[in-house]
Amino acid sequence: MAIVGGGIAGLAAAYELRLRGLTVCLLEAADRPGGVINTERFDGWVVDTGPDSLLVQKPAGVALCRELGLEDRLVTTTPPRTAYVLRGGVLRPLSEGSFLGFPISFGALARSPLFSWRGKLRMACEIAVPRSSSDGDESIASFVRRRFGTEALNYLAEPLLAGIHAGDAERLSMRSLFPRLLEAEQRSGSVLRSVRAQPRAPSHTASTGAFVSLAGGIRELVDTLAAAIPAGTIRLSERVTELRRAGGFTIESSRGTVRARAVVLSVPAYVAAGLLLGIDTALAALCDAIPYASTATVAFGYRRSQIRHPLNGTGFVVPRTERSPLLAATWVTSKWPGRAPDGCALLRGFLGGGRDPNRLDRPDDELVTLARQALSDTLGIQGEPVFSRLYRYTRQSPQYEVGHLQRVATIEQRLSQVPGLFLAGSGFRAIGIPDCIADGREMAARAAAFIASHTSQPHQATRGRS
């Protein structure tokens, strides 16, 4: 049994297969496992360079932490958990009583400093907007504009999507990213009416927040998961160059040949496309058609006394109309405990994405300067940072554009014609770390079932030298 790709989905797949008693060979091109998940620790700073949290509502992440004995290491976000939107150069808080940023009650909507009275009136009229007569996919921009109005799109949906998914609301798919909102519209004729009718979130979510992380940074999960997989399973700095079907699968890598009865590809869709060319060119083309965005994260450390803003929340997102180089920023030391030395503040800014792809053509030092100036202007920062570090993620954010689910369904149909081959990870059906964990484990379960149905003896991936 072989796995190509050692991100969180690939690691979860390897872990699940070992639990099921199968011998696994995991090949990873980089010199460390974890993919975009990484944490740097230095001089009392704890910097998550990419994703920094697990969504509690999706249980696979927290469940795996508990399996690995990490429950006592889980930390919750620090109150207040207010998020802000930059409008007119001013940070304006999102309503406390909100759903995906949309104020649920008329009172919360009326009190919101984010929207004009014209915008508030249009949003309040959502309950009177007819449900769509189409059951097809729709862009998020189209849905929000149709139901809530242009102001809600420009100052809420668009910046949130740019900050969270690094995407363009005009292209991203409602059915892929927010299917429950489409269902709410069809069920109740109104999203707000449907949300108001639902039971409130469990008290534990209200008291601890929607996200958790780990005390030493999110990489603790990767390190502990990798350590739970038997030594010798994970082969680092080994790039796969070719995949062939021949009485099973033959994998050519930078270090030799691996033969396996079944293979899980847990790599970006465009990387999978290159490996699938020798197996099914149509399948390869479908995978290659899934678009990806590139982003950069810039981390800054400051003395707390340098920052005038109280940093009373988790951070802010930036609408396109602000013409800022930033997509969003996180006030890390206000969000998580133990991320900086005493008396210091850790900030992260995000650039690029589907909204501003050309920004990343600039050199590193220019991106750092742009991010620092934007943060300084917004937060009233004086002086130079204690440190600054930039992390680039080239083609690492899959874009679930309109029609994505149909494309994935077609991919799965063609994949069914290649017994023993499985695709996992964020490029297809997994949004965020918990989904990737669940997807990796599910594909591992399917691979184990395939092997069990095709042999009476456990099958081991074998290595040969080319």
C-alpha positions as CSV (number, residue, x, y, z in Angstrom):
1,M,0.0,0.0,0.0
2,A,1.5,3.3,-1.0
3,I,0.6,7.0,-0.3
4,V,2.0,9.8,-2.4
5,G,2.0,13.1,-0.5
6,G,2.7,13.7,3.2
7,G,0.4,16.6,4.0
8,I,-2.3,16.2,6.7
9,A,-4.5,14.1,4.4
10,G,-1.7,11.7,3.5
11,L,-0.5,11.4,7.1
12,A,-4.1,10.7,8.2
13,A,-4.4,8.0,5.5
14,A,-1.1,6.4,6.6
15,Y,-2.2,6.4,10.3
16,E,-5.6,4.9,9.4
17,L,-4.0,2.1,7.3
18,R,-1.6,1.3,10.1
19,L,-4.5,1.0,12.5
20,R,-6.0,-1.5,10.1
21,G,-2.8,-3.6,10.1
22,L,-1.5,-2.7,6.7
23,T,2.1,-1.9,5.9
24,V,2.4,1.5,4.2
25,C,5.0,3.4,2.2
26,L,4.4,7.2,2.2
27,L,6.5,9.2,-0.3
28,E,6.8,13.0,0.3
29,A,8.8,15.3,-1.9
30,A,9.6,17.9,0.8
31,D,12.1,17.4,3.7
32,R,9.3,17.5,6.3
33,P,5.7,16.2,6.5
34,G,2.7,18.4,7.0
35,G,2.5,20.3,3.7
36,V,1.2,23.8,4.3
37,I,0.9,23.1,8.1
38,N,4.0,24.3,9.9
39,T,5.0,26.2,13.0
40,E,8.3,28.0,13.7
41,R,9.4,28.5,17.3
42,F,12.2,30.9,18.2
43,D,13.1,33.3,21.0
44,G,9.7,32.8,22.7
45,W,7.7,33.3,19.5
46,V,5.3,30.6,18.2
47,V,4.5,31.4,14.5
48,D,2.0,29.3,12.5
49,T,3.2,29.9,9.0
50,G,-0.1,28.7,7.3
51,P,-3.3,27.4,8.8
52,D,-3.5,27.9,12.6
53,S,-6.7,26.2,13.8
54,L,-9.2,23.4,13.8
55,L,-12.9,24.1,13.3
56,V,-14.7,22.5,16.2
57,Q,-17.9,22.0,14.3
58,K,-16.1,19.5,12.0
59,P,-15.1,16.8,14.6
60,A,-12.4,14.9,12.7
61,G,-9.6,17.3,13.8
62,V,-10.4,17.3,17.5
63,A,-11.2,13.6,17.5
64,L,-7.7,12.8,16.0
65,C,-6.1,15.1,18.6
66,R,-7.8,13.0,21.3
67,E,-6.8,9.7,19.7
68,L,-3.2,10.9,19.7
69,G,-3.3,12.0,23.4
70,L,-3.3,15.7,22.6
71,E,-6.5,16.7,24.3
72,D,-4.6,18.5,27.2
73,R,-2.7,20.5,24.6
74,L,-5.8,21.9,22.9
75,V,-6.3,25.7,23.5
76,T,-9.3,27.8,22.7
77,T,-9.4,31.3,21.3
78,T,-9.1,34.1,23.8
79,P,-12.2,36.4,24.3
80,P,-13.3,38.7,23.0
81,R,-13.5,36.9,19.7
82,T,-14.5,39.9,17.7
83,A,-13.6,40.0,14.0
84,Y,-13.5,43.3,12.1
85,V,-13.9,44.6,8.6
86,L,-11.9,47.5,7.2
87,R,-14.2,50.1,5.7
88,G,-13.2,53.6,4.8
89,G,-9.9,53.0,6.6
90,V,-11.7,52.2,9.9
91,L,-12.0,48.8,11.6
92,R,-15.7,48.0,12.1
93,P,-16.7,45.0,14.2
94,L,-18.9,42.2,12.8
95,S,-22.1,41.8,14.8
96,E,-22.0,39.4,17.8
97,G,-25.3,37.9,16.9
98,S,-24.4,36.9,13.4
99,F,-24.3,33.9,11.1
100,L,-21.3,33.9,8.7
101,G,-21.1,37.6,9.5
102,F,-24.7,38.3,8.6
103,P,-26.6,39.9,11.5
104,I,-29.4,37.5,12.4
105,S,-31.7,39.8,14.4
106,F,-33.1,43.1,13.2
107,G,-31.7,44.7,16.3
108,A,-28.1,43.5,15.6
109,L,-28.5,44.6,12.0
110,A,-29.7,48.1,13.1
111,R,-26.7,48.5,15.5
112,S,-24.1,47.3,13.1
113,P,-21.5,50.0,12.3
114,L,-20.4,48.2,9.2
115,F,-23.4,48.9,6.8
116,S,-25.1,52.1,5.7
117,W,-28.9,52.4,6.4
118,R,-29.5,51.7,2.8
119,G,-27.5,48.5,3.0
120,K,-29.2,47.5,6.3
121,L,-32.6,48.0,4.7
122,R,-31.7,45.9,1.7
123,M,-30.4,43.1,4.0
124,A,-33.5,43.2,6.1
125,C,-35.6,42.6,3.0
126,E,-33.9,39.2,2.5
127,I,-36.9,37.5,4.0
128,A,-39.0,38.8,1.2
129,V,-36.7,37.8,-1.7
130,P,-38.2,34.9,-3.7
131,R,-36.3,31.6,-3.6
132,S,-34.4,30.7,-6.7
133,S,-36.2,28.5,-9.2
134,S,-32.9,26.9,-10.3
135,D,-31.3,23.9,-8.7
136,G,-28.0,24.5,-10.4
137,D,-24.8,25.8,-9.0
138,E,-24.4,29.6,-8.4
139,S,-21.5,31.8,-7.6
140,I,-21.3,33.1,-4.0
141,A,-21.4,36.7,-5.3
142,S,-24.5,36.0,-7.3
143,F,-26.3,34.4,-4.3
144,V,-25.3,37.2,-1.8
145,R,-26.1,40.0,-4.3
146,R,-29.5,38.4,-5.1
147,R,-30.5,37.8,-1.5
148,F,-28.8,40.4,0.6
149,G,-27.7,43.2,-1.8
150,T,-24.5,44.6,-3.2
151,E,-23.3,46.2,0.1
152,A,-23.5,42.9,1.9
153,L,-21.4,41.4,-0.9
154,N,-18.8,44.1,-1.0
155,Y,-18.3,44.5,2.7
156,L,-19.0,41.1,4.1
157,A,-19.0,38.1,1.7
158,E,-16.2,39.2,-0.6
159,P,-13.6,40.1,2.0
160,L,-14.5,37.0,4.2
161,L,-14.0,34.7,1.2
162,A,-10.8,36.4,0.2
163,G,-9.4,36.1,3.7
164,I,-10.6,32.6,4.4
165,H,-10.5,30.8,1.0
166,A,-8.1,33.2,-0.9
167,G,-10.8,33.3,-3.5
168,D,-13.0,35.5,-5.7
169,A,-16.6,35.5,-4.7
170,E,-17.6,36.0,-8.4
171,R,-16.2,32.6,-9.2
172,L,-16.5,30.5,-6.0
173,S,-19.3,27.9,-5.8
174,M,-22.2,28.2,-3.4
175,R,-23.0,24.5,-3.7
176,S,-19.4,23.5,-2.9
177,L,-18.7,25.9,0.0
178,F,-22.1,26.8,1.5
179,P,-24.6,24.1,0.5
180,R,-26.6,24.6,3.7
181,L,-27.4,28.2,2.7
182,L,-28.9,27.0,-0.6
183,E,-30.8,24.3,1.3
184,A,-32.1,27.0,3.8
185,E,-33.3,29.1,0.9
186,Q,-35.2,26.3,-0.7
187,R,-36.6,25.0,2.7
188,S,-37.7,28.3,4.2
189,G,-37.6,30.7,1.3
190,S,-35.2,32.9,3.3
191,V,-31.7,32.3,4.8
192,L,-32.3,34.5,7.8
193,R,-35.7,33.0,8.5
194,S,-34.2,29.5,8.4
195,V,-31.2,30.5,10.6
196,R,-33.5,32.1,13.2
197,A,-35.6,29.0,13.4
198,Q,-32.6,26.7,14.2
199,P,-31.6,25.9,17.7
200,R,-28.8,28.0,19.1
201,A,-25.2,26.6,19.1
202,P,-24.3,24.4,22.0
203,S,-23.1,26.2,25.1
204,H,-19.6,24.8,24.8
205,T,-19.2,26.5,21.4
206,A,-20.5,29.8,22.7
207,S,-18.1,29.7,25.7
208,T,-15.0,28.4,24.0
209,G,-15.3,29.6,20.5
210,A,-15.6,27.9,17.1
211,F,-11.9,27.1,16.8
212,V,-9.1,25.4,18.7
213,S,-5.4,25.0,18.2
214,L,-2.5,23.4,20.1
215,A,-0.4,25.0,22.8
216,G,2.8,24.8,20.8
217,G,1.3,25.7,17.5
218,I,-0.7,23.6,15.0
219,R,2.4,21.7,13.9
220,E,2.1,19.8,17.1
221,L,-0.6,17.8,15.4
222,V,1.6,16.9,12.5
223,D,4.6,16.0,14.6
224,T,2.5,13.8,16.9
225,L,0.7,12.1,14.0
226,A,3.9,11.4,12.2
227,A,5.4,10.0,15.4
228,A,2.4,7.6,15.7
229,I,3.2,6.1,12.3
230,P,5.9,3.4,12.4
231,A,9.5,4.5,11.7
232,G,10.4,3.9,8.0
233,T,6.9,4.4,6.7
234,I,7.4,8.1,5.8
235,R,10.1,8.7,3.1
236,L,11.0,12.3,3.0
237,S,12.7,14.2,0.1
238,E,11.5,11.5,-2.3
239,R,9.6,13.0,-5.3
240,V,7.4,10.7,-7.3
241,T,8.0,11.2,-11.0
242,E,5.8,8.5,-12.6
243,L,2.8,6.2,-11.8
244,R,2.0,3.2,-13.9
245,R,-0.5,0.3,-13.8
246,A,1.1,-3.1,-14.1
247,G,-0.4,-5.9,-12.0
248,G,-1.1,-3.2,-9.4
249,F,0.8,0.0,-9.4
250,T,4.5,0.9,-10.1
251,I,5.7,4.2,-8.7
252,E,8.9,5.7,-9.9
253,S,10.5,8.2,-7.6
254,S,13.7,10.2,-7.3
255,R,15.2,7.3,-5.2
256,G,13.9,4.2,-7.0
257,T,10.8,2.1,-7.6
258,V,7.9,1.2,-5.3
259,R,5.3,-1.4,-6.2
260,A,1.9,-1.5,-4.4
261,R,-1.5,-3.1,-4.7
262,A,-3.3,0.2,-4.1
263,V,-2.3,3.9,-4.1
264,V,-3.7,7.0,-2.4
265,L,-2.7,10.2,-4.1
266,S,-2.9,13.0,-1.5
267,V,-1.2,15.7,-3.5
268,P,-2.6,18.9,-5.1
269,A,-4.9,18.2,-8.0
270,Y,-2.4,19.5,-10.6
271,V,0.3,17.2,-9.2
272,A,-2.0,14.3,-9.4
273,A,-2.8,15.3,-13.0
274,G,0.8,14.9,-14.0
275,L,1.0,11.4,-12.4
276,L,-2.2,10.3,-14.0
277,L,-1.2,11.0,-17.5
278,G,0.1,7.5,-18.0
279,I,-3.1,6.0,-16.6
280,D,-6.0,8.1,-17.9
281,T,-5.4,11.3,-19.9
282,A,-9.1,12.4,-19.5
283,L,-8.9,11.9,-15.7
284,A,-5.6,13.8,-15.7
285,A,-7.2,16.7,-17.6
286,L,-10.1,16.9,-15.2
287,C,-7.7,17.1,-12.2
288,D,-5.6,19.7,-14.0
289,A,-8.6,21.9,-14.6
290,I,-9.1,22.5,-10.8
291,P,-7.7,26.0,-10.3
292,Y,-5.4,27.0,-7.4
293,A,-4.5,30.4,-5.9
294,S,-1.1,31.4,-4.4
295,T,-0.8,33.3,-1.2
296,A,1.8,34.8,1.1
297,T,1.8,35.1,4.9
298,V,3.9,37.8,6.5
299,A,4.5,37.5,10.3
300,F,5.6,40.5,12.4
301,G,6.6,40.7,16.0
302,Y,6.3,44.0,17.9
303,R,6.6,45.2,21.4
304,R,3.0,45.7,22.6
305,S,3.8,49.4,23.4
306,Q,4.4,50.1,19.7
307,I,0.8,49.4,18.8
308,R,-1.9,52.0,19.6
309,H,-4.9,49.7,18.7
310,P,-6.2,47.7,21.6
311,L,-6.2,44.5,19.4
312,N,-9.4,43.5,21.1
313,G,-10.4,40.6,18.8
314,T,-9.0,38.1,16.4
315,G,-8.2,40.3,13.4
316,F,-9.8,41.8,10.3
317,V,-10.6,41.2,6.7
318,V,-10.2,43.8,3.9
319,P,-12.7,44.4,1.1
320,R,-11.5,44.9,-2.4
321,T,-12.8,48.4,-2.4
322,E,-10.2,49.4,0.2
323,R,-7.4,48.9,-2.3
324,S,-5.1,47.6,0.3
325,P,-2.4,45.0,-0.4
326,L,-3.8,42.9,2.5
327,L,-6.5,40.3,2.2
328,A,-6.7,40.0,5.9
329,A,-4.7,40.1,9.1
330,T,-4.7,38.1,12.4
331,W,-3.9,39.4,15.8
332,V,-2.3,36.2,16.9
333,T,-1.5,37.1,20.5
334,S,-5.1,38.3,21.0
335,K,-6.4,35.1,19.4
336,W,-4.3,32.4,21.1
337,P,-2.4,32.2,24.4
338,G,1.4,31.7,24.6
339,R,2.4,32.9,21.1
340,A,4.9,35.6,22.0
341,P,7.2,36.8,24.8
342,D,5.6,38.8,27.6
343,G,4.9,42.4,26.5
344,C,5.0,41.5,22.8
345,A,2.4,41.1,20.0
346,L,2.4,38.8,17.1
347,L,0.6,39.8,13.9
348,R,0.1,38.0,10.6
349,G,-0.9,39.6,7.3
350,F,-2.1,37.7,4.1
351,L,-1.5,38.8,0.5
352,G,-2.3,37.5,-3.0
353,G,-5.0,34.9,-3.5
354,G,-7.4,34.8,-6.4
355,R,-8.3,38.5,-5.9
356,D,-4.8,39.8,-6.2
357,P,-2.6,37.2,-7.9
358,N,-0.1,39.5,-9.5
359,R,0.9,41.0,-6.2
360,L,3.0,38.0,-5.5
361,D,5.2,38.7,-8.5
362,R,7.0,41.2,-6.3
363,P,10.1,40.3,-4.4
364,D,9.9,39.2,-0.8
365,D,11.3,42.4,0.7
366,E,8.7,44.5,-1.1
367,L,5.9,42.3,0.1
368,V,7.1,42.6,3.7
369,T,7.2,46.4,3.3
370,L,3.7,46.6,1.8
371,A,2.3,44.4,4.6
372,R,4.1,46.3,7.3
373,Q,2.9,49.7,6.0
374,A,-0.7,48.5,5.7
375,L,-0.7,47.1,9.2
376,S,1.0,50.3,10.6
377,D,-1.6,52.5,9.0
378,T,-4.5,50.5,10.2
379,L,-3.3,49.7,13.8
380,G,-1.3,52.8,14.6
381,I,2.1,51.0,14.8
382,Q,5.2,53.0,15.6
383,G,8.7,51.9,14.8
384,E,10.3,48.8,13.3
385,P,9.2,45.2,14.1
386,V,11.2,43.0,16.4
387,F,11.2,40.5,13.5
388,S,9.5,39.9,10.2
389,R,9.2,36.7,8.2
390,L,7.5,35.9,4.9
391,Y,6.1,32.5,3.8
392,R,5.0,31.9,0.3
393,Y,2.4,29.2,-0.7
394,T,2.5,28.8,-4.4
395,R,-0.6,27.1,-5.9
396,Q,-1.6,25.8,-2.5
397,S,-5.2,27.1,-2.2
398,P,-7.7,25.1,-4.3
399,Q,-10.5,27.2,-5.7
400,Y,-13.9,25.5,-5.6
401,E,-15.4,27.4,-8.5
402,V,-18.9,27.1,-9.9
403,G,-19.2,23.6,-11.2
404,H,-16.6,22.1,-8.9
405,L,-18.9,19.4,-7.5
406,Q,-19.8,18.2,-11.0
407,R,-16.2,18.1,-11.9
408,V,-15.4,16.0,-8.8
409,A,-18.3,13.7,-9.6
410,T,-16.9,13.1,-13.1
411,I,-13.4,12.5,-11.6
412,E,-14.8,9.9,-9.2
413,Q,-16.7,8.2,-12.0
414,R,-13.5,7.9,-14.1
415,L,-11.5,6.9,-11.0
416,S,-13.9,4.0,-10.5
417,Q,-12.5,2.6,-13.7
418,V,-9.0,2.4,-12.1
419,P,-9.4,0.0,-9.2
420,G,-7.0,0.5,-6.4
421,L,-6.4,4.2,-7.0
422,F,-7.8,6.8,-4.6
423,L,-7.6,10.6,-4.5
424,A,-7.5,12.5,-1.2
425,G,-7.0,16.0,0.0
426,S,-8.1,19.6,-0.3
427,G,-8.2,19.7,-4.1
428,F,-11.3,17.7,-4.3
429,R,-13.7,17.5,-1.4
430,A,-11.9,18.7,1.8
431,I,-12.0,22.2,3.0
432,G,-9.7,22.9,6.0
433,I,-7.7,20.6,8.2
434,P,-10.5,18.6,9.7
435,D,-12.0,17.8,6.3
436,C,-8.6,16.7,5.0
437,I,-8.1,14.4,8.0
438,A,-11.6,12.9,7.5
439,D,-11.0,12.5,3.7
440,G,-7.6,10.9,4.2
441,R,-9.0,8.4,6.6
442,E,-12.0,7.7,4.4
443,M,-9.7,7.0,1.4
444,A,-7.5,4.8,3.5
445,A,-10.6,2.8,4.6
446,R,-11.6,2.4,0.9
447,A,-8.1,1.3,0.0
448,A,-8.0,-1.2,2.8
449,A,-11.4,-2.6,1.7
450,F,-10.1,-2.9,-1.8
451,I,-7.0,-4.8,-0.7
452,A,-9.1,-7.1,1.5
453,S,-11.4,-7.9,-1.4
454,H,-8.5,-8.7,-3.8
455,T,-6.2,-10.8,-1.6
456,S,-6.4,-13.1,1.3
457,Q,-3.0,-12.0,2.6
458,P,-2.0,-8.5,3.7
459,H,-0.2,-6.8,0.9
460,Q,3.0,-4.8,1.5
461,A,4.4,-2.1,-0.6
462,T,7.7,-3.2,-1.9
463,R,10.7,-1.2,-3.0
464,G,12.9,-2.0,-5.9
465,R,15.9,-0.1,-7.3
466,S,15.7,1.2,-10.8
